């Protein structure tokens, strides 16, 4: 969809991240009654709903768009060419100061800790065979072994050092 059409339909506040439906002209509707109903129900309200994945999605002409991508398009005048990363990892925080364009690899360097994680530290888990903590990291599509450690804190320190070395973001691995 053209960014100009999106701008006709929605207002974006870069400070709050809100996208609101604009008043729409009668010519956008086949019947006056539909226009009145839509205007009463939606005009000047926050657009979209937050899905199970935590992202706000907005339906326009039968197609779903993520609010963070619409916000980027309205603010910059063009659709993003890459993914949009939420810097603070809050998927419904669409303030422009919280959004950045990122490759998939960059976006993964700002991922939250997986819910299945039981150690409390990303990339660190207990290895029953060796009775030690195993630290590892994935960088440029390759898993990298960081070592076995008798002490949990040493394993976490090795993982953190690798995150710094490979340019991971500060929030990476934080609990969702």
C-alpha positions in Angstrom: 0.0 0.0 0.0 1.2 3.5 -0.8 2.5 5.5 2.2 0.4 8.4 0.9 -2.8 6.3 1.4 -1.7 5.3 4.9 -1.2 9.0 5.8 -4.7 9.7 4.6 -6.1 7.1 7.0 -3.9 7.4 10.1 -2.3 10.0 12.3 0.9 9.0 14.0 2.3 10.6 17.2 6.0 9.8 17.3 6.2 10.9 21.0 3.6 8.4 22.2 3.7 5.9 19.4 0.0 6.0 18.9 -1.7 5.5 15.6 -5.2 6.9 15.4 -7.8 6.6 12.7 -8.5 9.9 10.9 -12.0 11.1 9.9 -12.7 9.5 6.5 -14.5 11.1 3.6 -18.0 9.8 2.6 -16.5 8.9 -0.8 -14.5 6.1 0.9 -17.8 4.2 1.6 -20.5 2.7 -0.7 -23.3 3.9 1.6 -23.8 6.9 3.9 -25.0 4.6 6.7 -21.7 2.7 6.6 -19.7 6.0 6.7 -21.8 7.1 9.7 -21.3 3.8 11.5 -17.6 3.8 10.9 -17.1 7.4 11.9 -19.0 6.9 15.1 -17.1 3.8 16.0 -13.5 4.4 14.8 -12.7 8.0 13.9 -10.1 9.5 16.4 -9.6 6.2 18.2 -6.4 4.2 18.6 -6.0 1.9 15.5 -5.5 -1.8 15.7 -5.3 -4.5 18.4 -2.5 -6.2 20.2 -2.2 -9.8 19.2 -1.0 -12.8 21.1 2.6 -12.1 19.8 2.5 -8.7 21.6 2.6 -6.6 18.4 -0.2 -4.1 17.5 -1.7 -4.9 14.1 -4.0 -2.8 12.0 -6.2 -4.1 9.2 -6.6 -1.9 6.2 -8.6 -3.0 3.2 -8.5 -6.6 4.4 -4.7 -6.7 4.9 -2.9 -6.8 8.3 0.0 -4.4 8.9 2.1 -4.1 12.0 1.8 -0.7 13.7 5.6 -0.3 14.1 6.0 -0.7 10.3 3.2 1.8 9.6 4.7 4.2 12.1 8.1 4.0 10.4 6.5 4.5 7.0 4.5 7.6 8.1 7.5 9.1 9.9 10.1 8.5 7.2 7.8 8.7 4.1 8.7 5.1 2.9 8.3 1.6 4.0 11.2 0.1 5.9 13.5 -2.0 3.7 14.6 -4.2 6.7 12.9 -5.3 10.0 11.9 -2.8 12.7 13.5 -3.5 16.1 11.9 -2.3 19.3 15.0 -1.0 21.2 13.4 -1.6 24.7 11.9 -4.9 23.6 8.4 -3.7 24.3 6.5 -4.9 21.2 3.7 -2.4 21.6 5.9 0.6 22.3 5.9 2.3 18.9 7.5 5.6 19.8 9.9 6.6 17.1 12.7 6.9 19.7 12.2 3.2 20.4 12.3 2.0 16.8 15.2 1.3 14.5 15.7 -0.4 11.2 17.6 -3.7 11.6 18.6 -6.8 9.7 17.4 -10.1 11.0 20.9 -10.7 12.5 20.8 -7.3 14.3 17.3 -7.8 15.5 18.3 -11.2 17.0 21.0 -9.4 19.0 18.3 -7.6 20.9 16.1 -10.7 21.6 14.4 -11.3 24.9 15.3 -14.4 26.9 13.3 -17.4 25.8 10.5 -18.6 28.1 11.9 -22.1 28.0 15.1 -20.8 29.6 15.5 -22.4 33.0 18.9 -21.1 34.1 17.9 -17.4 34.0 20.8 -16.5 31.7 20.6 -16.7 27.9 23.2 -19.0 26.4 24.0 -20.7 29.7 22.6 -24.1 30.7 23.5 -27.0 33.0 25.1 -30.0 31.2 24.2 -33.2 33.1 26.8 -35.3 31.4 29.7 -33.1 32.6 28.0 -31.7 35.7 29.1 -28.2 34.7 27.5 -25.1 33.3 27.8 -24.8 29.5 28.1 -21.3 27.9 27.5 -20.8 24.2 26.5 -18.0 21.7 25.2 -17.9 18.2 26.9 -15.3 15.9 26.7 -15.0 12.1 24.6 -18.2 11.9 27.1 -20.3 13.8 26.9 -21.6 17.3 30.1 -20.9 19.2 31.2 -22.9 22.2 32.4 -20.7 25.1 33.3 -23.3 27.6 32.3 -25.5 30.5 32.3 -23.9 34.0 32.0 -25.3 37.5 30.6 -21.9 38.6 27.3 -20.4 37.1 28.6 -16.8 37.5 31.7 -17.6 35.5 29.6 -19.1 32.7 27.4 -16.0 32.6 30.5 -13.8 32.6 31.9 -15.7 29.6 28.6 -15.3 27.8 28.4 -11.6 28.5 31.9 -11.1 27.3 31.0 -12.8 24.0 27.9 -10.6 23.7 30.1 -7.5 23.9 32.7 -9.0 21.5 30.1 -9.8 18.9 28.1 -6.5 19.2 25.0 -7.7 20.9 22.7 -5.0 22.3 22.6 -4.3 26.1 19.0 -5.5 26.4 19.7 -8.9 24.8 18.6 -11.8 26.9 16.5 -9.8 29.3 13.3 -11.4 30.5 10.3 -10.5 28.5 
